[in-house]
């Protein structure tokens, strides 16, 4: 089997590519390298360019007429930036993706796996969601993902393609073999800030400790990036079966990926200490403007439909993130040398 991975030089896409290769699936990478790294993509057959470049897509399919499916990871993903630049996000994440889908389906590539987001959900009273939970995207980024899912659903209903959207929250960790990982040396999420505090021998600040969670800190659903990659491979391996059995009956389905319970910030700090062998010093502070309690997703459908469950623990995610953080400067130096 051969698959086209858009955004295959990024954090998620490159990890999916490695997992595909490990499972006998040949990845072909398409990336514009706006955020991805060439050193991630050049391990495989790769093409540089925009997902809406029809001539480029035609060349990719001409070179690889046996492409089974496209795994679509290419997207702008920074929530605050999406608030400031909504038109750019809708253009990149929706309009360009529509051009890509129309072109690929016309060329015979009619299976789509969308790497989507669970941030579009409106959480229930227990701060958990599943595939039937109400959708109420609170940012242009989340809305752009929901709009693209609607495009896929309608295109599937019209018989133009078949698609599975995988929704998830917060990926952490790295390829356990450290072939790829997060390319940003200063991530702004909680784990990134913990690593920053750890390396500076400072305390980590838990912002907001009065949320209605089990310990008062915010709740997030941290899933190991390798488990995400495994889920994408599982979909590819049984794609036609999944689409045929979809509840909609139109060849389109949505599956959530997560831990099934979520992790509070205090629990993440505890896991950090377990991974390093020493407690992480923690202090508390008020919630920041825009902070939310968060939520996590149930995983029953992923288990029943894909036979998938997360295998790597929260401590594994922290440990792999730390190992990758140590390796990243050399990777970025290699990337700079590539020009």
C-alpha positions as semicolon CSV with decimal commas, in nm:
position;residue;x (nm);y (nm);z (nm)
1;X;0,000;0,000;0,000
2;X;0,115;0,354;-0,079
3;X;-0,028;0,673;0,075
4;X;0,017;1,043;0,014
5;X;0,074;1,236;0,338
6;X;0,018;1,610;0,312
7;X;0,208;1,799;0,578
8;X;0,429;1,492;0,608
9;X;0,727;1,702;0,717
10;X;0,548;1,826;1,029
11;X;0,525;1,682;1,379
12;X;0,216;1,466;1,328
13;X;0,261;1,389;0,960
14;X;0,625;1,281;0,991
15;X;0,540;1,049;1,280
16;X;0,257;0,896;1,078
17;X;0,502;0,847;0,790
18;X;0,742;0,656;1,016
19;X;0,462;0,441;1,154
20;X;0,337;0,370;0,801
21;X;0,685;0,262;0,692
22;X;0,718;0,038;0,998
23;X;0,392;-0,133;0,899
24;X;0,468;-0,194;0,533
25;X;0,290;0,116;0,401
26;X;0,494;0,336;0,166
27;X;0,457;0,709;0,242
28;X;0,484;0,981;-0,022
29;X;0,527;1,326;0,131
30;X;0,385;1,659;0,012
31;X;0,483;1,965;0,217
32;X;0,554;2,333;0,157
33;X;0,805;2,338;0,447
34;X;0,643;2,647;0,599
35;X;0,675;2,475;0,937
36;X;0,789;2,120;0,854
37;X;1,148;2,003;0,828
38;X;1,312;1,871;0,513
39;X;1,513;1,624;0,718
40;X;1,183;1,463;0,821
41;X;1,048;1,441;0,465
42;X;1,358;1,345;0,270
43;X;1,368;0,999;0,426
44;X;1,094;0,916;0,176
45;X;0,981;1,016;-0,172
46;X;0,884;1,378;-0,121
47;X;0,749;1,676;-0,311
48;X;0,773;2,044;-0,218
49;X;0,474;2,263;-0,283
50;X;0,124;2,375;-0,200
51;X;-0,167;2,135;-0,152
52;X;-0,372;2,349;-0,395
53;X;-0,113;2,329;-0,676
54;X;-0,311;2,120;-0,923
55;X;-0,017;2,065;-1,158
56;X;0,193;1,937;-0,869
57;X;-0,082;1,703;-0,754
58;X;-0,114;1,571;-1,108
59;X;0,261;1,505;-1,115
60;X;0,252;1,326;-0,780
61;X;-0,027;1,094;-0,894
62;X;0,138;1,040;-1,235
63;X;0,457;0,936;-1,054
64;X;0,261;0,721;-0,808
65;X;-0,058;0,593;-0,976
66;X;-0,089;0,329;-0,703
67;X;-0,161;0,576;-0,421
68;X;-0,430;0,414;-0,207
69;X;-0,532;0,715;0,003
70;X;-0,435;1,064;0,114
71;X;-0,367;1,132;0,482
72;X;-0,433;1,503;0,515
73;X;-0,227;1,665;0,792
74;X;-0,134;1,994;0,626
75;X;-0,298;2,288;0,806
76;X;-0,239;2,606;0,996
77;X;-0,290;2,516;1,363
78;X;-0,210;2,811;1,594
79;X;-0,532;2,915;1,770
80;X;-0,436;3,275;1,867
81;X;-0,303;3,334;1,516
82;X;-0,629;3,205;1,371
83;X;-0,819;3,467;1,573
84;X;-0,596;3,738;1,429
85;X;-0,593;3,596;1,075
86;X;-0,925;3,416;1,019
87;X;-0,932;3,467;0,642
88;X;-0,588;3,313;0,604
89;X;-0,696;3,013;0,810
90;X;-1,014;2,955;0,614
91;X;-0,826;2,993;0,288
92;X;-0,549;2,751;0,384
93;X;-0,745;2,495;0,584
94;X;-1,066;2,492;0,382
95;X;-1,040;2,652;0,039
96;X;-0,703;2,501;-0,054
97;X;-0,808;2,166;0,087
98;X;-1,119;2,170;-0,135
99;X;-0,899;2,227;-0,440
100;X;-0,677;1,939;-0,332
101;X;-0,973;1,706;-0,276
102;X;-1,135;1,793;-0,608
103;X;-0,808;1,739;-0,793
104;X;-0,715;1,413;-0,622
105;X;-1,062;1,263;-0,653
106;X;-1,057;1,350;-1,022
107;X;-0,728;1,164;-1,050
108;X;-0,868;0,856;-0,879
109;X;-0,744;0,914;-0,522
110;X;-1,079;0,895;-0,344
111;X;-0,992;0,775;0,005
112;X;-0,920;1,046;0,263
113;X;-0,803;1,025;0,622
114;X;-0,829;1,367;0,785
115;X;-0,610;1,442;1,085
116;X;-0,862;1,668;1,257
117;X;-0,919;1,818;1,603
118;X;-1,142;1,751;1,903
119;X;-1,122;2,118;2,003
120;X;-1,446;2,177;1,812
121;X;-1,657;1,998;2,077
122;X;-1,876;2,154;2,342
123;X;-1,792;1,952;2,655
124;X;-2,056;1,787;2,870
125;X;-2,103;1,844;3,244
126;X;-1,836;1,583;3,323
127;X;-1,587;1,753;3,084
128;X;-1,588;1,447;2,859
129;X;-1,692;1,423;2,494
130;X;-1,759;1,155;2,236
131;X;-1,846;1,152;1,867
132;X;-2,209;1,245;1,940
133;X;-2,127;1,550;2,154
134;X;-2,240;1,892;2,030
135;X;-1,995;2,077;1,810
136;X;-1,936;2,444;1,885
137;X;-1,591;2,556;1,760
138;X;-1,460;2,855;1,955
139;X;-1,179;2,963;1,721
140;X;-1,133;3,006;1,346
141;X;-0,884;2,719;1,362
142;X;-1,137;2,476;1,512
143;X;-1,411;2,609;1,283
144;X;-1,191;2,554;0,977
145;X;-1,145;2,190;1,071
146;X;-1,519;2,147;1,125
147;X;-1,593;2,310;0,788
148;X;-1,352;2,076;0,612
149;X;-1,518;1,780;0,782
150;X;-1,853;1,904;0,647
151;X;-1,700;1,924;0,300
152;X;-1,583;1,565;0,331
153;X;-1,920;1,448;0,458
154;X;-2,105;1,612;0,170
155;X;-1,855;1,490;-0,089
156;X;-1,889;1,138;0,047
157;X;-2,269;1,161;0,032
158;X;-2,237;1,263;-0,334
159;X;-2,015;0,963;-0,406
160;X;-1,706;1,171;-0,483
161;X;-1,488;1,015;-0,214
162;X;-1,481;0,824;0,116
163;X;-1,336;0,977;0,431
164;X;-1,259;0,918;0,798
165;X;-1,191;1,215;1,027
166;X;-0,980;1,147;1,335
167;X;-1,039;1,399;1,613
168;X;-0,793;1,440;1,900
169;X;-0,670;1,702;2,146
170;X;-0,309;1,735;2,267
171;X;-0,031;1,521;2,116
172;X;0,287;1,486;2,320
173;X;0,603;1,278;2,299
174;X;0,800;1,185;1,989
175;X;0,864;0,888;1,767
176;X;0,999;0,641;2,028
177;X;1,292;0,575;1,792
178;X;1,357;0,953;1,791
179;X;1,341;0,979;1,413
180;X;1,102;1,275;1,441
181;X;0,936;1,496;1,700
182;X;0,806;1,845;1,768
183;X;1,018;2,084;1,562
184;X;0,941;2,390;1,777
185;X;1,222;2,440;2,035
186;X;0,999;2,656;2,258
187;X;0,643;2,514;2,261
188;X;0,386;2,712;2,458
189;X;0,179;2,419;2,589
190;X;0,202;2,300;2,950
191;X;0,452;2,021;2,888
192;X;0,675;2,257;2,692
193;X;0,669;2,502;2,980
194;X;0,751;2,221;3,224
195;X;1,054;2,123;3,017
196;X;1,158;2,488;3,005
197;X;1,128;2,520;3,383
198;X;1,310;2,190;3,439
199;X;1,603;2,289;3,219
200;X;1,626;2,631;3,390
201;X;1,601;2,473;3,739
202;X;1,291;2,682;3,809
203;X;0,940;2,613;3,936
204;X;0,653;2,548;3,698
205;X;0,344;2,763;3,752
206;X;0,003;2,598;3,742
207;X;-0,226;2,877;3,623
208;X;-0,577;2,835;3,759
209;X;-0,650;2,597;4,048
210;X;-1,020;2,655;4,104
211;X;-1,162;2,469;3,805
212;X;-1,434;2,203;3,871
213;X;-1,191;1,913;3,811
214;X;-1,067;1,641;4,045
215;X;-0,781;1,860;4,174
216;X;-0,880;2,213;4,065
217;X;-0,634;2,244;3,777
218;X;-0,726;2,245;3,410
219;X;-0,802;1,917;3,229
220;X;-0,638;1,820;2,900
221;X;-0,627;1,501;2,694
222;X;-0,258;1,434;2,630
223;X;-0,211;1,149;2,383
224;X;0,124;1,013;2,273
225;X;0,198;1,108;1,914
226;X;0,299;0,749;1,836
227;X;-0,044;0,628;1,947
228;X;-0,196;0,886;1,712
229;X;0,019;0,753;1,430
230;X;-0,087;0,396;1,512
231;X;-0,452;0,502;1,485
232;X;-0,397;0,658;1,142
233;X;-0,231;0,335;1,027
234;X;-0,520;0,131;1,171
235;X;-0,766;0,337;0,965
236;X;-0,563;0,284;0,648
237;X;-0,545;-0,090;0,708
238;X;-0,924;-0,125;0,730
239;X;-1,038;0,188;0,549
240;X;-1,303;0,040;0,321
241;X;-1,446;-0,169;0,604
242;X;-1,472;0,135;0,834
243;X;-1,642;0,348;0,570
244;X;-1,883;0,074;0,468
245;X;-1,992;0,032;0,829
246;X;-2,025;0,403;0,906
247;X;-2,343;0,506;1,080
248;X;-2,413;0,771;0,815
249;X;-2,412;0,509;0,541
250;X;-2,242;0,756;0,310
251;X;-1,879;0,646;0,330
252;X;-1,787;0,907;0,592
253;X;-1,713;0,860;0,960
254;X;-1,567;1,040;1,262
255;X;-1,357;0,870;1,529
256;X;-1,218;1,029;1,847
257;X;-0,871;0,946;1,976
258;X;-0,760;1,007;2,332
259;X;-0,682;0,859;2,670
260;X;-1,041;0,812;2,784
261;X;-0,997;1,010;3,105
262;X;-0,776;1,314;3,047
263;X;-0,499;1,456;3,262
264;X;-0,500;1,754;3,495
265;X;-0,207;1,992;3,504
266;X;-0,109;1,868;3,849
267;X;-0,117;1,509;3,719
268;X;0,104;1,607;3,427
269;X;0,353;1,762;3,669
270;X;0,349;1,441;3,874
271;X;0,417;1,236;3,560
272;X;0,700;1,474;3,473
273;X;0,862;1,404;3,810
274;X;0,821;1,031;3,758
275;X;0,988;1,054;3,417
276;X;1,284;1,254;3,546
277;X;1,322;1,077;3,878
278;X;1,277;1,393;4,083
279;X;0,963;1,593;4,170
280;X;0,907;1,899;3,954
281;X;0,884;2,212;4,173
282;X;0,536;2,359;4,128
283;X;0,378;2,688;4,226
284;X;0,028;2,813;4,155
285;X;-0,113;3,128;4,005
286;X;-0,441;3,274;3,880
287;X;-0,598;3,159;3,557
288;X;-0,489;3,357;3,253
289;X;-0,732;3,545;3,029
290;X;-0,878;3,299;2,781
291;X;-0,799;2,989;2,988
292;X;-1,069;2,721;2,993
293;X;-1,124;2,416;3,209
294;X;-1,070;2,188;2,908
295;X;-1,204;1,839;2,838
296;X;-1,109;1,488;2,727
297;X;-1,260;1,230;2,496
298;X;-1,401;0,885;2,542
299;X;-1,243;0,621;2,317
300;X;-1,505;0,348;2,293
301;X;-1,561;0,394;1,921
302;X;-1,190;0,383;1,838
303;X;-1,170;0,058;2,033
304;X;-1,471;-0,107;1,869
305;X;-1,418;0,017;1,513
306;X;-1,038;0,018;1,487
307;X;-0,935;-0,219;1,763
308;X;-0,721;0,071;1,883
309;X;-0,630;0,182;2,232
310;X;-0,344;0,401;2,353
311;X;-0,040;0,194;2,447
312;X;0,208;0,457;2,564
313;X;0,158;0,617;2,904
314;X;0,168;0,978;3,010
315;X;0,512;0,915;3,163
316;X;0,625;0,769;2,828
317;X;0,508;1,088;2,658
318;X;0,701;1,307;2,899
319;X;1,011;1,090;2,875
320;X;1,005;1,087;2,494
321;X;0,945;1,464;2,483
322;X;1,249;1,518;2,705
323;X;1,465;1,289;2,493
324;X;1,355;1,465;2,176
325;X;1,418;1,808;2,333
326;X;1,779;1,700;2,388
327;X;1,814;1,583;2,026
328;X;1,631;1,874;1,860
329;X;1,923;2,126;1,843
330;X;2,124;1,881;1,631
331;X;1,820;1,817;1,409
332;X;1,767;2,190;1,356
333;X;2,137;2,234;1,278
334;X;2,109;1,958;1,017
335;X;1,800;2,129;0,876
336;X;1,986;2,462;0,851
337;X;2,270;2,289;0,668
338;X;2,018;2,156;0,415
339;X;1,938;2,517;0,323
